[in-house]
């Protein structure tokens, strides 16, 4: 002897209310499996150590004292960009028309 489907649905609904789960008799994909998972953002953020002091921070602090802090990595980057531009391989110039009009930006 089989139990009618309506009675089984009533039982499923009561179970869902009792155990605080979603009632989904048709088995439609809802995304609850993903939403129940723990958030990964805090764990990923905690993996990388916090930056304490950078070269730019030192440059800002010592600029008022007229002291110069050399940033070799930034100088190397600027030299590399200058070499690329000399060979014609640098980044293209921005359009002046769009910048002057203040038109919508593309995202």
Secondary structure, DSSP 8 states (H G I E B T S, - for coil): ----HHHHHHHHHHHHHHHT----TT----SHHHHHS--SHHHHHHHS------HHHHHHHHHTTT-----HHHHHHHHHHHHHHHTT-S-----HHHHHHT-----
